[in-house]
């Protein structure tokens, strides 16, 4: 196998310039800008909350042990795997951006439902549904960003994507721990879910370019 050589004769660009170019592209593209902001928001108020408070709720409110707690994450993982495989069977999805917003509304609703659930079996079912929805949410988010990003800035944009996701989770966990002590674990779950639903409704009515984005790139008419 022959690997073509890379032309390094051009001037080398500074890291700061590369980062600024990636940020400028994201900021200047309404659809991708919204996708990044939504990703960071969900990492803060959903992923970080699950990571920090789910074991606490399982032990203190549902009165279950370590094995039963692990079933929450197992159910979520199975649901996410199933929906990811289903989505992979679609070669193209028109108005994928609209479906992405639907997953945000659904995720917020499920988040709030887990916060008010008093039964272990119901909570496991909610976690399975959360994983099922998260598979669509995560894959649609990534697909829409990649399909609508030029190859020249793809690496920089994906670095921002990783930063938004990986950077938001620990901060969200810190916030969740603080709010659990101040307000309560279940109450914070419900508040985060309702906040996500509210954000999704705002995005639905204010971001027409995102609603029309296709999974194959570009926007659907209308």
N, C-alpha and C positions, 0 to 999 in steps of 0.2 A: 504494500500500500504506500503510495507516494503522498506525503503531506506537503502542500505548497508552502514555500517560504513566505515570511511576512516582511513587507517593505517597511523598514524602520528609518528610511532616509529623511522623512518629514520631521518638522520640529516637534519636540515633545511638549505636551500640554501639562500645565500644573494641575495637581489634584483639585485645588480650589475651583479652577475653571470648569473642570469636569463636573463637579458637584453642583455648581451654579447652573450649568446647562441642564442637568437633569431636573433640578428644582424648578427652573424656568419653564421647562416643557410641561411638568405636572401642573404648575400654577396656571399655565396658559391654556390648558385643555379642560374645559368644564366637566366633561364626563369623567376623565381620569382623576381630576382633582377631587371630585365628589367621592369616587371609589376609594381613594386613599384616606380621606377624612372619615368616611364611614368605617373603613377597616380599623383605623386607629381608635375610633370611638368604641367599637365592639370589643377590641382588645382591652380597653380600659374598663368598661362597665359590664362586660359579659365574661370574657375569658379569664380576666384577673379575678373576678368575683367567684367563678366556679372553682378556680385553682385554690383560693384561700378559704372560702366559706363552706363549700360542699361537705368536707369531712366534719366540720363543726356542727352543721345542721343534722347530719346523719347521727352523730353521737348524742347531741344534747336535745334535739327535738324529735327525732324519729326513734331514738333509743336502739340503735343497731350497732354491731361491731365492725371490725375491719373488713371481714369478708363481704358482708352486706354492702358496706361502703364501696368496695371495689366493683360491685355489680353496677353501680351508677356509671362508672367510667367504662365498664365493659359494654353496657347497653348503648351508651353514647357512641363508642367506637364502632360497634356493629352497625348501628344506624347510619353513621357517616360513611362506612365502607360500602354499604348497599346503595346509598344514593349516589355516591361517586361513580360506582360501576354503571348505574343506570344512566347517569348524565353522559358518561363516556360513549354510550351507544348512539348518541345524537351527533351527527356530523355537522349540523348547523342549527342554530336556534335564533330565529328572528325575535326582536324585542327582548333579547336576553337581559337587557338593563332593567326592563319592567319586572321581569321575573326575579331579578336580584332584589329589587325593592320589596317584592312580596315576601321573599325569604327573610328580610330584615324585620318586617311586621310580624311574621310568624315566630321568629326567634325571640322577639321582645315579649310576645304573648306567652310563649312557653316559659320564658324566664320568670315572668310574674306568676304563672301557674305553679311552678316549682316552689316559689316562695310561700304560697298559701296551702300547698298540699300537706295533709296531715297523715297520710297513709303511705307506708313504704312501697307497696306494690304500685300504687298510682305514681309515686315519685320515680320509680324505675321506668315506668311506661313513658313518663314525661321526658326522662333523659334519653330514651331511645328515640322519641320524636325529635328531641333537640339535636341529636346526632344526625338523624336523617335530614333535617333542615340545614344543619351546619355543612353537610357535604355539598349541598346545592349552593349555599352561600359562599363557601370558600372557593369552590371551583369556578363558579360564575365570576366572582371578583377577580381571580387570577386570569381567567380566560379573557375577560373584557379588557383588562389592562394590557395583556400581551398582544391581543389582536388589534389594538388601536394605538400601539406604540411603534414608531419607526425603529428599524434595526440599529440605526446609528446611536440611539440613546437608550436602547433596551437594557443594557447592563446597569446604567445609572438609575433608571426608573425602577428596576427590580431591587436595587440596593435600598431605595427609598421604601419600597414595598416591605422588604424584610425589616427595616428599621421601624416602620409604623406598626407592624405586627409584633415583633419580638420586644420592641421598646415599650409598647403599651401594656403588655401583660403584667410585668412586675410592678409598674406604677399602679395599674388597676388593682393588683393584689394588695398593695400598701394602702390604697384608698379604701378597699373593702374591709380590711382589718380595722382601720380607724372607725369607719362608719358602723361596723358591727358592734364595737364597744360603745359608741355614742348612741346608736339608734336601735340596733338589733339586726341579726343576720337575715332573718326572713324579710323584715321590712326593707332592707337594702336590696335584696333580690327583687322584690316587687317594684321598688322605685326604679331600679335599673331597667327592668323589663318595660315599664311604662315610658321611661325616657326614650328607649329605643323605638318604640311604636310611634311616639311623637316625632322623633327625628325622621323616621321613615315617611311619615305623612307629609312633613315639610319637604323632603326630597322629592316625593312623588309629584307634588304640585309646583315645585320651583325649578326642577332640573329636567326640562324636556329632552335635552340632548342625551342624558343618561337613559331615559325611558326608551329611546329609539335605538340605542346601541345594539348591534348584532354581535353574536359570538364569533362570527367570521370577520369582523372588522366593519367599520362604517356604521351608518345609521339607516334604519328602516324609514320609508316615507310616511308622512302623516304625523 
